[in-house]
Amino acid sequence: MTESEQTIRQLNHRHHIGRTMLIGFFTVAPLWITWLVFDFLLGILASTGTPLLRAAAGLVEPLSQTVSDWLLDSSFQKLVAILLTLAVVYAIGLLASLVLGRKLIAVLEAQLVRLPLVQTIYGGTKRFLHTMSKPPVSGQRVVLISFPTPEMKAVGFVTKILHDSVSGCELAAVYVPTSPNPTSGYIEIVPLSDVIQTDWSIEEAMTFVMTGGANAPDKVRFRNEPDDPEETRS
């Protein structure tokens, strides 16, 4: 084997190793990120119920050391936290569906709104979710706006239609979520005429944001161009 053939063989071997490592990385990375997210959420849920489980472990320790060890095991604590969370959410939903439950929740909300900081956070969150669950007053809920530069577009949700106090022009309050966490974002006030309507649903837009744009419909309207060719020529 000549020296040039050995060099080519070494290069091909290195290319094969690099390509195989890259394929392995892209295969493992989504699974690893998914596990990190779930592990983080499960850790939060488990930490809320840890004091109760530790107290229960101390009570049953004289009776059964095995049960006490189970209660102190981190995996068992995460499982209990998930089950308790699901049970509490279901119970609250069942309570809110009853007339008496709605009255109790209304009384609780009336007490919460008296606290300045709680009123701001709780009231604002409730109004935002209520707005997102209702159809928009004008146009589509999911839109595109020029952000952060005129040449770039960002996916946003129209939350309210305003009016300019001077010109009377319609303005849109648009919430622009950040990726991959849509609970944080920006509020932009833009002329309604500059808002680009889309045919995306809220679920499609949220999936688009949370996946960093990897999962999205194949087509989207990028510019506010007239639909009529005659208007374009004029």
NUMIFI-83117 format. One line per 5 residues: their letters; for each residue x, y, z of C-alpha. Coordinates in nm, 4 decimals. Layout:
A> X,Y,Z; ... $
end
This chain:
MTESE> 0.0000,0.0000,0.0000; 0.1432,0.3348,-0.1054; 0.1732,0.6368,0.1226; -0.1037,0.8237,-0.0608; -0.3409,0.5292,-0.0240 $
QTIRQ> -0.2669,0.5108,0.3481; -0.3365,0.8819,0.3814; -0.6684,0.8490,0.1982; -0.7632,0.5500,0.4141; -0.6840,0.7417,0.7318 $
LNHRH> -0.8911,1.0383,0.6155; -1.1859,0.8118,0.5291; -1.1555,0.6433,0.8671; -1.1574,0.9787,1.0482; -1.4532,1.0946,0.8389 $
HIGRT> -1.6431,0.7766,0.9259; -1.5750,0.8223,1.2976; -1.6766,1.1890,1.2894; -1.9953,1.1203,1.0941; -2.0898,0.8334,1.3254 $
MLIGF> -2.0285,1.0481,1.6346; -2.2441,1.3254,1.4857; -2.5290,1.0813,1.4162; -2.5022,0.9498,1.7716; -2.5086,1.3012,1.9139 $
FTVAP> -2.8225,1.4025,1.7260; -2.9862,1.0766,1.8357; -2.9028,1.1131,2.2050; -2.9409,1.4926,2.2426; -3.3246,1.5097,2.2182 $
LWITW> -3.3593,1.2198,2.4629; -3.1136,1.3785,2.7024; -3.2812,1.7215,2.6913; -3.6234,1.5617,2.7418; -3.4923,1.3724,3.0428 $
LVFDF> -3.3391,1.6908,3.1912; -3.6709,1.8766,3.1592; -3.8714,1.5950,3.3153; -3.6136,1.5431,3.5907; -3.6272,1.9155,3.6721 $
LLGIL> -4.0074,1.9190,3.6898; -4.0212,1.5987,3.8926; -3.7643,1.7423,4.1330; -3.9831,2.0479,4.1929; -4.2903,1.8332,4.2554 $
ASTGT> -4.1022,1.6016,4.4884; -3.9532,1.8869,4.6925; -4.3013,2.0185,4.7761; -4.4049,1.6904,4.9374; -4.0723,1.5931,5.0945 $
PLLRA> -4.1451,1.7417,5.4407; -4.4704,1.5459,5.4672; -4.3068,1.2211,5.3560; -4.0220,1.2681,5.6028; -4.2710,1.3221,5.8835 $
AAGLV> -4.4619,1.0105,5.7769; -4.1357,0.8125,5.7640; -4.0565,0.9168,6.1181; -4.3985,0.8006,6.2359; -4.3835,0.4568,6.0729 $
EPLSQ> -4.0157,0.3910,6.1449; -4.0868,0.2195,6.4818; -4.3391,-0.0062,6.3086; -4.1589,-0.0845,5.9833; -3.8087,0.0199,5.8824 $
TVSDW> -3.8715,-0.0965,5.5245; -4.1729,0.1338,5.4759; -3.9788,0.4198,5.6316; -3.6938,0.3664,5.3847; -3.9407,0.3676,5.0961 $
LLDSS> -4.0845,0.7014,5.2083; -3.7353,0.8510,5.2186; -3.6369,0.7173,4.8754; -3.6141,0.9977,4.6164; -3.7764,0.7937,4.3380 $
FQKLV> -4.0709,0.7064,4.5605; -4.1052,1.0721,4.6623; -4.1230,1.1787,4.2964; -4.3894,0.9173,4.2250; -4.5978,1.0278,4.5244 $
AILLT> -4.5561,1.3941,4.4237; -4.6857,1.3237,4.0733; -4.9853,1.1260,4.1997; -5.0734,1.3901,4.4594; -5.0395,1.6700,4.2029 $
LAVVY> -5.2685,1.4926,3.9564; -5.5174,1.4208,4.2349; -5.5190,1.7849,4.3510; -5.5611,1.9189,3.9962; -5.8479,1.6771,3.9346 $
AIGLL> -6.0116,1.7706,4.2651; -5.9870,2.1419,4.1866; -6.1345,2.0862,3.8407; -6.4191,1.8825,3.9896; -6.4796,2.1508,4.2500 $
ASLVL> -6.4786,2.4288,3.9898; -6.7416,2.2438,3.7860; -6.9891,2.2546,4.0760; -7.1967,2.5580,4.1722; -7.0782,2.5495,4.5327 $
GRKLI> -6.7207,2.5060,4.4196; -6.7386,2.8095,4.1918; -6.8722,3.0162,4.4815; -6.5886,2.9017,4.7074; -6.3309,2.9835,4.4407 $
AVLEA> -6.4900,3.3255,4.3892; -6.4631,3.3950,4.7634; -6.0978,3.2874,4.7596; -6.0250,3.5088,4.4595; -6.1935,3.8034,4.6324 $
QLVRL> -5.9519,3.7601,4.9223; -5.6512,3.7268,4.6926; -5.7200,4.0471,4.4989; -5.6870,4.2441,4.8221; -5.3152,4.1654,4.8300 $
PLVQT> -5.1325,4.4077,4.5953; -4.8562,4.1757,4.4699; -5.0777,3.8675,4.4501; -5.3430,4.0676,4.2661; -5.0923,4.1721,4.0019 $
IYGGT> -4.9546,3.8222,3.9389; -5.2703,3.6166,3.9806; -5.5053,3.8625,3.8123; -5.2744,3.9222,3.5177; -5.2143,3.5514,3.4633 $
KRFLH> -5.5840,3.4702,3.4808; -5.6787,3.7441,3.2349; -5.4053,3.6367,2.9939; -5.5133,3.2713,2.9956; -5.8773,3.3732,2.9640 $
TMSKP> -5.7914,3.5920,2.6653; -5.5931,3.3152,2.4961; -5.8802,3.0682,2.5389; -6.1290,3.2981,2.3612; -6.1393,3.3725,1.9868 $
PVSGQ> -5.9921,3.7125,1.8909; -6.2122,4.0128,1.8337; -6.0524,4.0934,1.4983; -5.8509,3.8693,1.2680; -5.6531,3.5691,1.3851 $
RVVLI> -5.4987,3.5087,1.7261; -5.1616,3.3879,1.5897; -4.9776,3.6515,1.3860; -4.6344,3.7551,1.2657; -4.4799,4.0937,1.3452 $
SFPTP> -4.1508,4.2579,1.2490; -3.9338,4.1869,1.5518; -3.6604,4.2558,1.6492; -3.5749,4.4107,1.3091; -3.7926,4.4997,1.0078 $
EMKAV> -3.6330,4.2177,0.8054; -3.7137,3.9533,1.0685; -4.0505,3.8131,1.1769; -4.1563,3.6744,1.5128; -4.4576,3.4614,1.6026 $
GFVTK> -4.6934,3.6388,1.8398; -5.0408,3.6232,1.9901; -5.2812,3.9156,1.9633; -5.4131,3.9808,2.3140; -5.5960,4.3115,2.2691 $
ILHDS> -5.6942,4.5702,2.0085; -5.6182,4.9316,2.1047; -5.6688,5.2691,1.9363; -5.4204,5.5506,1.8932; -5.5504,5.8490,2.0916 $
VSGCE> -5.4192,6.0914,1.8273; -5.4836,5.9294,1.4899; -5.7486,5.6785,1.5943; -5.5630,5.4009,1.4111; -5.6084,5.0477,1.5366 $
LAAVY> -5.3185,4.9015,1.7293; -5.2559,4.5432,1.8357; -5.1034,4.4318,2.1635; -4.8985,4.1263,2.0643; -4.7381,3.8842,2.3062 $
VPTSP> -4.4163,3.7408,2.1581; -4.3108,3.4252,2.3487; -3.9498,3.3166,2.3800; -3.8234,2.9730,2.2821; -3.8281,2.7112,2.4251 $
NPTSG> -4.0074,2.8597,2.7285; -4.3244,3.0342,2.6044; -4.4141,3.1623,2.9530; -4.1591,3.4422,2.9130; -4.1640,3.6914,2.6295 $
YIEIV> -4.2248,4.0464,2.5141; -4.5280,4.2699,2.4734; -4.5224,4.4724,2.1517; -4.7742,4.7368,2.0440; -4.7800,4.7594,1.6649 $
PLSDV> -5.0193,4.9055,1.4071; -5.2816,4.6510,1.3167; -5.2100,4.7142,0.9495; -4.8534,4.5879,1.0025; -4.9659,4.2661,1.1689 $
IQTDW> -4.9428,3.9648,0.9384; -5.2365,3.7287,0.9851; -5.1638,3.3551,0.9799; -5.3812,3.0459,0.9594; -5.1938,2.8739,1.2427 $
SIEEA> -5.3802,2.7497,1.5469; -5.2612,2.8317,1.8983; -5.1473,2.4702,1.9420; -4.9403,2.4860,1.6213; -4.7812,2.8150,1.7254 $
MTFVM> -4.6986,2.6901,2.0751; -4.5430,2.3739,1.9307; -4.3415,2.5902,1.6914; -4.2076,2.7994,1.9803; -4.1354,2.5110,2.2170 $
TGGAN> -3.9476,2.3101,1.9521; -3.7401,2.6045,1.8341; -3.9178,2.6093,1.4980; -3.8441,2.2445,1.4205; -4.2117,2.1446,1.4276 $
APDKV> -4.4298,2.3789,1.2257; -4.6745,2.3857,0.9341; -4.5083,2.3832,0.5940; -4.6358,2.7259,0.4882; -4.6848,3.0640,0.6526 $
RFRNE> -4.7737,3.4086,0.5202; -4.4593,3.6221,0.5554; -4.5728,3.9590,0.4156; -4.8894,4.1664,0.3983; -4.9153,4.1660,0.0193 $
PDDPE> -5.2469,4.2291,-0.1568; -5.4283,3.9153,-0.2639; -5.5502,4.0806,-0.5823; -5.2837,4.0993,-0.8617; -5.4452,4.4214,-0.9884 $
ETRS> -5.3745,4.5871,-0.6504; -5.0119,4.4731,-0.6683; -4.9631,4.6285,-1.0143; -5.1305,4.9513,-0.9069 $
end
